[in-house]
Amino acid sequence: TFSNVYLCVDLQNDVEIVIKVCRNKRSYVLAAEDEIKTIKYLNSLDQGQEFFVKYHSSFNYKKHICIVFEK
């Protein structure tokens, strides 16, 4: 109930990515913001990118937080 995940293609790099679209309910938005902070922190600790999914970016679309990850 928190989000939907979509397999997409980054047209600039022609590479598959995953976009997690979080529902726009206030509690879910807060949880998504916490998730972004956490995954950024974990990625900073995992310099070799061996243990955690790589976070690319995030954006807001029609009040839904969208989080972009590697596939």
Secondary structure, 3 states (H helix, E strand, C coil): CCEEEEEEEECCCCEEEEEEEECCCHHHHHHHHHHHHHHHHHHHHCCCCCCCCCEEEEEEECCEEEEEEEC
